[in-house]
Amino acid sequence: MRFIADIEIHSKYARAVSPQMVLENLASWADKKGIQVLGTGDFTHPLWFKDIKEKLEPAEPGLYRLKNSDYKMRFVLSGEISCVYTKNGRGRRVHHLVYAPSIEVAEKINTQLGWLGNLKSDGRPIIGLDSKELLKILLNASPESVLIPAHVWTPWFGVFGSKSGFNSLGECFDELEPQIFAIETGLSSDPPMNWRIPFLDKKAIMSSSDSHSLHRLGREASIFNTEMSYRGIMDALKTRGPEFEGTIEFFPEEGKYHYDGHLACGVRLTPEETKKNKGLCPSCGRPVTVGVAARIDELAALDRPAGFRPGWAKTYHSFVPFDEIIAEALGVGVQSRAVWKEYEAAVKNLGSELNLMINVSESDLKSNLPPAVAEGVLRMRQGKVRIEPGYDGEYGKIKIFDDAERESLASQKSLF
């Protein structure tokens, strides 16, 4: 069956995460978003793991459902570990996604990690552990456990990040590199950027939201057409066959680390400008944060310029979150009541958010949405957006309309 999976999120027990990120709300919002499989996030946290064991029950093999509910969505046991260690003479800070095929295996993993760090401190615990040793712990708990490097290009915590990352997966995992069959793009890169890296040719390029709040679920996700089970998902990633269809993506320029720069000085730089300035801020002379685009340029093959597309490339959809489209169309803030009133009406009339963003016809969009909102979705599908790229921790700013266009479309409301 065809389904959408968002398998990296966080619970209320992780830092800077909404207290609303609890299992009941996650199940409700997954249905609203059109997500069929959602990561639990943070299964290493003792209190969250207690909730998981008490509130979920087995469904399809390796998947779980909320007890005493009618929700059709499923959970897969997921977590994220921050590994902090020294390797090859450099300090490393690398985030990894971890997956377990059962509660029993997750319990074994938690026991092992609990000897090495304080799992109560954060939903994403910081552990002084080499990435390869983390992988060994997972595989010792079960050969079906999985490690996927998270948001691999993020400067500070990506396995290839400019601040403390590696130049290849082999450098990070040594002889265990073949056990890594997928990487996560992160918000500041998309599949075409990753296609330029030859050593990723045999890895699945998957995406997930890394959501810290309910309305951000599904902002990135992966699309499967296979048996809906733990093994079905992981085998699809491992083989990279037609069972793994592709991904749902942020426009990468909207991510917080797409370009280089120095936020304190308000300086945003292209990779070329950073080279010209020798990696220094032209305002204060301090080193800039080298972002994702520049780091990919550094590791890309010379014969794979921007725009390179391999024969095995998967489909991907670049999205602006629907609430952001509504907000811009209405000329109000994303958190305003008007946005969420329109959002709820749209989801009720047209199905889930991801369905209306991908599948609903132009005529149905125009007959069910305000003119500016419908036009915003259509422009997004066509990639007709303007973006000031994000840099040094600042999200990019995306525009679909100019003021005159929005006012013109708003005036059409009386015609419907």
Residue pairs with C-beta under 8 A, 6 or more apart in sequence:
1 225
1 226
1 227
1 228
2 223
2 224
2 225
2 245
3 36
3 37
3 223
3 224
3 225
3 228
4 34
4 35
4 36
4 37
4 218
4 221
4 222
4 223
4 224
4 248
4 354
5 35
5 36
5 37
5 38
5 76
5 208
5 221
5 222
5 223
5 224
5 233
6 30
6 33
6 35
6 37
6 38
6 39
6 208
6 209
6 211
6 217
6 218
6 220
6 221
6 222
7 37
7 38
7 39
7 76
7 78
7 97
7 99
7 208
7 222
7 233
8 39
8 41
8 78
8 80
8 97
8 150
8 184
8 208
8 209
8 210
9 21
9 26
9 38
9 39
9 40
9 41
9 78
9 208
9 209
9 210
9 211
9 217
10 17
10 21
10 41
10 42
10 80
10 123
10 124
10 210
10 211
10 212
11 17
11 21
11 22
11 40
11 41
11 42
11 45
11 48
11 123
12 18
12 19
12 20
12 21
12 22
12 48
12 123
13 42
13 45
13 47
13 48
13 122
13 123
14 41
14 42
14 45
14 122
14 123
14 124
14 212
15 122
15 123
15 124
16 212
17 123
17 212
17 213
18 212
18 213
18 214
20 213
20 214
21 41
21 211
21 212
21 213
21 214
22 51
23 40
23 51
23 52
23 55
23 56
23 66
23 75
24 55
24 66
24 69
25 214
26 38
26 75
26 214
26 217
27 38
27 66
27 69
27 71
27 73
27 75
28 71
29 214
29 215
29 217
30 36
30 38
30 71
30 73
30 217
30 218
31 71
31 72
31 73
31 352
32 347
32 352
32 353
33 217
33 218
33 352
33 353
33 354
34 218
34 351
34 352
34 353
34 354
34 355
35 73
35 217
35 218
35 221
35 354
36 72
36 73
36 74
36 228
37 63
37 73
37 74
37 75
37 76
37 228
37 233
38 73
38 74
38 75
38 76
38 217
39 75
39 76
39 77
39 78
39 99
39 208
40 48
40 52
40 56
40 64
40 75
40 76
40 77
40 78
40 79
41 48
41 78
41 79
41 80
41 123
42 48
42 79
42 80
42 123
42 124
43 49
43 52
43 77
43 78
43 79
43 100
43 106
43 110
44 79
44 81
44 98
44 109
44 110
44 113
44 119
44 123
44 125
45 119
45 120
45 122
45 123
45 125
46 110
46 119
46 120
47 120
48 123
49 106
49 107
49 110
52 64
52 75
52 77
52 103
53 103
55 66
55 67
56 64
56 65
56 66
56 67
56 75
57 64
57 65
57 67
58 64
59 65
59 74
60 74
60 227
60 228
60 229
61 229
61 230
61 231
62 76
62 101
62 102
62 144
62 229
62 230
62 231
63 74
63 75
63 76
63 228
63 229
63 230
64 74
64 75
64 76
64 77
65 71
65 73
65 74
65 75
66 75
74 228
76 99
76 230
76 233
77 99
77 100
77 101
77 102
77 103
77 105
77 106
78 97
78 98
78 99
79 97
79 98
79 99
79 123
79 124
80 95
80 96
80 97
80 98
80 123
80 124
80 150
81 95
81 96
81 98
81 113
81 124
81 125
81 127
81 129
81 134
82 93
82 94
82 95
82 124
82 125
82 126
82 127
82 157
83 92
83 93
83 94
83 95
83 96
83 127
83 128
83 129
83 130
83 131
83 134
84 91
84 92
84 93
84 126
84 127
84 128
84 129
85 91
85 92
85 128
85 129
85 130
85 131
86 92
87 130
87 172
88 171
90 164
91 164
92 131
92 164
92 165
92 166
93 156
93 157
93 163
93 164
94 131
94 149
94 157
94 158
94 159
94 161
94 164
94 165
94 172
95 124
95 149
95 150
95 151
95 154
95 157
95 158
96 131
96 134
96 147
96 148
96 149
96 150
96 159
97 147
97 148
97 149
97 150
97 184
97 208
98 109
98 134
98 138
98 145
98 146
98 147
99 145
99 146
99 147
99 148
99 230
99 234
100 106
100 109
100 138
100 141
100 142
100 145
101 142
101 144
101 145
101 230
101 231
102 142
105 141
105 142
105 144
105 145
108 141
108 142
109 137
109 138
109 141
109 145
110 119
112 137
112 140
112 141
113 119
113 125
113 127
113 129
113 137
116 127
116 128
116 129
117 125
117 126
117 127
117 128
117 129
118 125
119 125
127 134
131 147
131 149
131 159
131 172
131 173
132 172
132 173
132 174
132 176
134 147
135 147
135 173
135 176
135 179
135 180
136 176
138 145
138 146
138 147
139 145
139 179
144 230
144 231
144 234
146 234
147 179
147 180
148 180
148 182
148 183
148 184
148 206
148 237
149 158
149 159
149 169
149 172
149 180
149 183
149 184
150 157
150 158
150 184
150 186
150 210
151 157
151 158
151 184
151 185
151 186
151 187
151 188
151 210
152 158
152 159
152 160
152 161
152 165
152 183
152 184
152 185
152 186
152 189
153 160
153 161
153 185
153 186
153 188
153 189
153 193
153 257
153 292
153 295
153 296
154 161
154 186
154 188
154 257
154 292
155 161
155 162
155 163
155 257
155 289
155 290
155 291
155 292
155 295
156 163
156 164
157 164
158 165
158 186
159 165
159 166
159 169
159 172
159 183
160 166
160 167
160 295
160 299
161 295
162 289
162 290
162 291
162 294
162 295
163 289
163 290
165 295
166 172
167 299
168 199
169 177
169 180
169 183
169 199
169 203
170 177
170 199
173 179
173 180
180 203
181 203
181 204
181 237
181 238
182 203
182 204
182 205
182 206
182 237
182 238
183 194
183 200
183 203
183 204
183 205
183 206
184 206
184 207
184 208
185 191
185 193
185 194
185 205
185 206
185 207
185 220
185 247
185 249
186 210
186 255
186 292
187 210
187 219
187 220
187 250
187 252
187 254
187 255
187 256
188 250
188 252
188 255
188 256
188 257
188 258
188 291
188 292
188 293
188 390
189 252
189 255
189 258
189 292
189 296
190 249
190 250
190 251
190 252
190 316
190 318
191 205
191 246
191 247
191 249
191 313
191 314
191 316
192 306
192 307
192 308
192 309
192 313
192 316
193 252
193 292
193 293
193 296
193 306
194 200
194 205
194 296
195 205
195 304
195 308
195 309
195 310
195 313
196 296
196 300
196 301
196 304
196 305
196 306
196 308
197 296
197 299
197 300
197 301
197 304
198 301
198 304
201 310
201 312
202 240
203 240
204 236
204 237
204 238
204 240
204 244
205 247
205 314
206 222
206 237
206 244
206 247
207 220
207 221
207 222
207 247
207 248
207 249
208 220
208 221
208 222
209 216
209 217
209 218
209 219
209 220
209 221
210 220
211 217
211 218
211 219
215 321
215 323
216 321
218 248
218 353
218 354
219 248
219 250
219 319
219 321
220 247
220 248
220 249
220 250
221 247
221 248
221 354
222 244
222 246
222 247
222 248
223 244
223 245
223 246
223 247
223 248
223 315
224 232
224 233
224 236
224 243
224 244
224 245
225 242
225 243
225 245
226 232
226 233
226 235
226 236
226 243
226 244
232 243
235 243
236 243
236 244
237 244
240 312
240 314
244 314
245 314
245 315
246 314
246 315
246 316
246 317
247 314
247 315
247 316
247 317
248 316
248 317
248 319
248 354
248 358
249 316
249 317
249 318
249 319
250 318
250 319
251 318
251 319
251 320
251 385
251 387
251 396
251 398
252 258
252 292
252 293
253 259
253 387
253 388
253 389
253 390
253 396
253 398
254 320
254 387
254 389
254 390
254 395
254 396
254 397
254 398
255 292
255 390
255 395
255 396
256 390
256 391
256 392
256 393
256 394
256 395
256 396
257 289
257 291
257 292
257 390
257 391
257 392
257 393
258 291
258 292
258 293
258 389
258 390
258 391
258 396
259 268
259 269
259 270
259 271
259 291
259 293
259 294
259 389
259 390
259 391
260 268
260 269
260 270
260 271
260 273
260 274
260 288
260 289
260 290
260 291
260 293
260 294
260 391
260 392
261 267
261 268
261 269
261 281
261 288
261 289
261 291
261 391
261 392
261 394
262 281
262 283
262 284
262 286
262 288
262 289
262 392
263 289
263 391
263 392
263 393
263 394
264 284
265 281
265 283
265 284
266 283
267 281
267 282
267 283
267 288
268 388
268 389
268 391
268 392
269 277
269 288
269 391
270 293
271 291
271 293
271 294
271 297
274 288
274 290
274 294
277 288
279 287
279 288
279 290
280 286
280 287
280 288
281 287
281 288
288 392
289 391
289 392
289 393
291 391
291 392
293 389
317 357
317 358
318 380
318 383
319 357
319 380
320 376
320 380
320 385
320 398
320 400
322 343
322 346
322 353
322 356
322 357
322 377
323 334
323 339
323 340
323 343
324 334
324 398
325 373
325 376
325 377
325 380
325 400
326 339
326 342
326 343
326 346
326 373
326 376
327 333
327 334
327 336
327 339
328 376
328 399
328 400
328 401
328 406
329 370
329 372
329 373
329 375
329 376
329 400
329 401
329 406
329 409
329 410
330 336
330 338
330 339
330 342
330 370
330 372
330 373
330 410
331 406
331 410
332 338
332 339
333 339
342 369
342 370
342 373
343 353
346 353
346 356
346 368
346 369
346 373
347 353
347 356
349 368
350 356
350 360
350 364
350 365
350 368
350 369
351 360
356 365
356 377
357 377
357 380
357 381
362 374
362 378
365 374
365 377
365 378
366 374
368 374
369 377
370 410
370 413
370 416
371 409
371 410
371 412
371 413
371 416
372 401
372 406
372 409
372 410
375 401
375 409
376 400
376 401
379 385
379 400
380 400
384 400
385 398
385 399
385 400
386 398
386 399
386 400
387 396
387 397
387 398
387 399
388 396
388 397
388 398
389 396
390 396
401 409
